[in-house]
Amino acid sequence: MSVIDLFAVQTNIMLLLTLVLFVCKAVAFVDAVTRPEAVFVAGGKQTKAFWLLILGLAVVANMLIWSPLGFINLIGTVAALVYLADVRPTVRSLTRR
């Protein structure tokens, strides 16, 4: 395996990681858009506008800065993961009732 092959593997891994994290942010944003505003407050979470702003900025930042390990993209990834792991289950349970 030559040095060129190792760089190709690294490039492909970074591309895959970038795409996976972009999809994660996009799914979180689309989910936030589809939920009613009242259930965010009823669930004791931040407002819908807050999550739309944070997640929307995360998606746009990922499209502009195509590096998954950039500081802004890491912040956006953390925000999307917090939304998906904490806010989404709460909001989802309140909309089923």
Backbone as CSV, one residue per row, in Angstrom:
resi,resn,N_x,N_y,N_z,CA_x,CA_y,CA_z,C_x,C_y,C_z
1,MET,0.853,-1.178,0.000,0.000,0.000,0.000,0.896,1.237,0.000
2,SER,0.674,2.084,-0.947,1.523,3.270,-1.061,0.946,4.426,-0.254
3,VAL,1.725,5.472,-0.196,1.308,6.667,0.541,0.077,7.285,-0.118
4,ILE,0.020,7.239,-1.429,-1.126,7.785,-2.156,-2.405,7.053,-1.756
5,ASP,-2.323,5.742,-1.614,-3.492,4.963,-1.223,-3.960,5.329,0.179
6,LEU,-3.023,5.571,1.083,-3.391,5.941,2.448,-4.114,7.288,2.476
7,PHE,-3.648,8.226,1.658,-4.331,9.517,1.591,-5.728,9.366,0.994
8,ALA,-5.881,8.483,0.048,-7.200,8.248,-0.546,-8.147,7.650,0.485
9,VAL,-7.651,6.740,1.302,-8.479,6.144,2.356,-8.892,7.210,3.361
10,GLN,-7.940,8.039,3.763,-8.247,9.106,4.718,-9.266,10.075,4.132
11,THR,-9.109,10.432,2.887,-10.046,11.343,2.230,-11.439,10.739,2.176
12,ASN,-11.535,9.477,1.854,-12.841,8.814,1.790,-13.496,8.719,3.160
13,ILE,-12.707,8.465,4.192,-13.254,8.405,5.558,-13.780,9.774,5.975
14,MET,-13.029,10.826,5.679,-13.474,12.178,6.032,-14.733,12.562,5.252
15,LEU,-14.801,12.173,3.991,-15.994,12.458,3.197,-17.209,11.735,3.773
16,LEU,-17.041,10.477,4.129,-18.135,9.714,4.724,-18.579,10.321,6.047
17,LEU,-17.625,10.711,6.880,-17.946,11.336,8.163,-18.691,12.655,7.952
18,THR,-18.248,13.434,6.989,-18.910,14.702,6.685,-20.352,14.481,6.249
19,LEU,-20.560,13.511,5.388,-21.919,13.233,4.905,-22.821,12.725,6.023
20,VAL,-22.305,11.841,6.872,-23.102,11.307,7.978,-23.498,12.427,8.942
21,LEU,-22.558,13.296,9.272,-22.866,14.392,10.196,-23.809,15.417,9.565
22,PHE,-23.677,15.638,8.263,-24.611,16.534,7.581,-26.026,15.971,7.614
23,VAL,-26.165,14.689,7.356,-27.491,14.051,7.395,-28.070,14.132,8.808
24,CYS,-27.235,13.936,9.811,-27.689,14.038,11.200,-28.247,15.437,11.491
25,LYS,-27.542,16.457,11.058,-27.999,17.832,11.274,-29.263,18.131,10.476
26,ALA,-29.311,17.652,9.247,-30.483,17.895,8.402,-31.720,17.204,8.961
27,VAL,-31.568,15.979,9.451,-32.699,15.253,10.045,-33.203,15.990,11.284
28,ALA,-32.291,16.460,12.108,-32.695,17.209,13.306,-33.436,18.489,12.921
29,PHE,-32.949,19.195,11.915,-33.595,20.435,11.479,-34.992,20.173,10.917
30,VAL,-35.103,19.176,10.048,-36.412,18.858,9.455,-37.387,18.408,10.531
31,ASP,-36.917,17.637,11.499,-37.790,17.198,12.591,-38.282,18.396,13.399
32,ALA,-37.393,19.343,13.669,-37.791,20.535,14.427,-38.805,21.368,13.659
33,VAL,-38.665,21.429,12.349,-39.607,22.194,11.525,-41.002,21.577,11.591
34,THR,-41.077,20.258,11.628,-42.381,19.583,11.559,-43.118,19.523,12.888
35,ARG,-42.475,19.847,13.986,-43.132,19.774,15.301,-43.860,21.064,15.627
36,PRO,-45.008,20.977,16.317,-45.724,22.196,16.733,-44.921,22.993,17.763
37,GLU,-45.087,24.282,17.732,-44.311,25.157,18.619,-44.648,24.950,20.097
38,ALA,-45.889,24.683,20.389,-46.316,24.592,21.783,-45.707,23.414,22.537
39,VAL,-45.394,22.329,21.839,-44.878,21.151,22.554,-43.448,21.343,23.045
40,PHE,-42.703,22.256,22.449,-41.349,22.511,22.936,-41.401,23.102,24.338
41,VAL,-42.250,24.089,24.525,-42.382,24.735,25.833,-43.068,23.792,26.820
42,ALA,-44.069,23.050,26.351,-44.777,22.115,27.221,-43.848,21.012,27.728
43,GLY,-42.862,20.663,26.946,-41.899,19.632,27.350,-40.767,20.174,28.191
44,GLY,-40.776,21.468,28.474,-39.728,22.063,29.294,-38.421,22.259,28.543
45,LYS,-38.494,22.392,27.235,-37.305,22.578,26.402,-37.262,24.006,25.889
46,GLN,-36.184,24.346,25.200,-36.086,25.658,24.572,-37.175,25.793,23.517
47,THR,-37.407,26.997,23.069,-38.472,27.246,22.094,-38.123,26.660,20.729
48,LYS,-39.148,26.530,19.917,-38.956,26.027,18.562,-38.058,26.966,17.767
49,ALA,-38.250,28.265,17.934,-37.432,29.248,17.217,-35.950,29.085,17.566
50,PHE,-35.659,28.824,18.828,-34.278,28.608,19.257,-33.663,27.423,18.526
51,TRP,-34.385,26.297,18.519,-33.851,25.091,17.877,-33.758,25.248,16.365
52,LEU,-34.707,25.930,15.763,-34.627,26.168,14.321,-33.420,27.036,13.974
53,LEU,-33.153,28.038,14.781,-32.008,28.904,14.545,-30.698,28.124,14.691
54,ILE,-30.549,27.400,15.772,-29.311,26.659,16.031,-29.094,25.577,14.975
55,LEU,-30.125,24.791,14.724,-29.982,23.689,13.769,-29.853,24.197,12.330
56,GLY,-30.565,25.268,12.014,-30.436,25.856,10.682,-29.034,26.389,10.436
57,LEU,-28.472,27.061,11.430,-27.094,27.541,11.305,-26.115,26.376,11.186
58,ALA,-26.389,25.298,11.898,-25.515,24.123,11.830,-25.520,23.512,10.431
59,VAL,-26.701,23.430,9.827,-26.805,22.864,8.474,-26.093,23.771,7.467
60,VAL,-26.327,25.071,7.567,-25.695,26.016,6.640,-24.176,26.003,6.821
61,ALA,-23.712,25.980,8.066,-22.270,25.945,8.327,-21.641,24.693,7.739
62,ASN,-22.351,23.568,7.838,-21.817,22.335,7.283,-21.743,22.404,5.765
63,MET,-22.702,23.073,5.140,-22.660,23.211,3.680,-21.535,24.149,3.239
64,LEU,-21.253,25.174,4.036,-20.218,26.137,3.666,-18.814,25.683,4.049
65,ILE,-18.703,25.086,5.207,-17.406,24.619,5.712,-17.452,23.101,5.696
66,TRP,-16.956,22.509,4.647,-17.126,21.077,4.403,-16.052,20.278,5.129
67,SER,-15.851,20.571,6.414,-14.882,19.842,7.227,-15.563,19.421,8.522
68,PRO,-15.674,18.114,8.781,-16.400,17.677,9.973,-15.685,18.011,11.275
69,LEU,-14.398,18.265,11.215,-13.640,18.538,12.428,-13.406,20.013,12.670
70,GLY,-14.052,20.873,11.885,-13.976,22.307,12.122,-14.740,22.662,13.397
71,PHE,-14.300,23.702,14.067,-14.885,24.075,15.362,-16.380,24.354,15.251
72,ILE,-16.773,25.104,14.250,-18.192,25.447,14.090,-19.009,24.201,13.774
73,ASN,-18.476,23.325,12.944,-19.197,22.092,12.623,-19.300,21.162,13.829
74,LEU,-18.296,21.153,14.670,-18.384,20.340,15.886,-19.473,20.868,16.823
75,ILE,-19.575,22.178,16.932,-20.636,22.774,17.760,-22.005,22.426,17.183
76,GLY,-22.147,22.521,15.875,-23.408,22.167,15.227,-23.751,20.695,15.394
77,THR,-22.742,19.842,15.341,-22.965,18.411,15.541,-23.443,18.128,16.960
78,VAL,-22.833,18.775,17.927,-23.254,18.596,19.318,-24.689,19.070,19.498
79,ALA,-25.036,20.201,18.904,-26.403,20.716,19.002,-27.398,19.741,18.375
80,ALA,-27.060,19.193,17.214,-27.959,18.244,16.553,-28.104,16.968,17.367
81,LEU,-27.017,16.496,17.947,-27.085,15.279,18.760,-27.883,15.509,20.041
82,VAL,-27.741,16.691,20.639,-28.549,17.022,21.828,-30.025,17.055,21.449
83,TYR,-30.328,17.662,20.309,-31.720,17.701,19.871,-32.261,16.290,19.661
84,LEU,-31.510,15.473,18.944,-31.985,14.119,18.619,-32.072,13.215,19.841
85,ALA,-31.178,13.392,20.801,-31.154,12.506,21.959,-32.042,12.976,23.104
86,ASP,-32.252,14.281,23.227,-32.988,14.804,24.381,-34.314,15.465,24.006
87,VAL,-34.280,16.395,23.085,-35.469,17.187,22.769,-36.459,16.375,21.940
88,ARG,-35.985,15.713,20.914,-36.887,14.979,20.013,-37.734,13.931,20.728
89,PRO,-37.163,13.090,21.601,-38.029,12.118,22.290,-39.115,12.779,23.146
90,THR,-38.777,13.872,23.798,-39.760,14.572,24.633,-40.866,15.176,23.781
91,VAL,-40.484,15.871,22.733,-41.453,16.517,21.844,-42.295,15.468,21.127
92,ARG,-41.673,14.399,20.751,-42.383,13.314,20.064,-43.447,12.678,20.964
93,SER,-43.099,12.480,22.233,-44.059,11.872,23.152,-45.250,12.786,23.419
94,LEU,-45.027,14.091,23.371,-46.116,15.030,23.601,-47.023,15.196,22.388
95,THR,-46.507,14.951,21.198,-47.340,15.103,20.009,-48.160,13.859,19.727
96,ARG,-47.846,12.753,20.322,-48.619,11.519,20.111,-49.898,11.508,20.891
97,ARG,-50.013,12.301,21.928,-51.188,12.273,22.804,-52.385,12.869,22.163
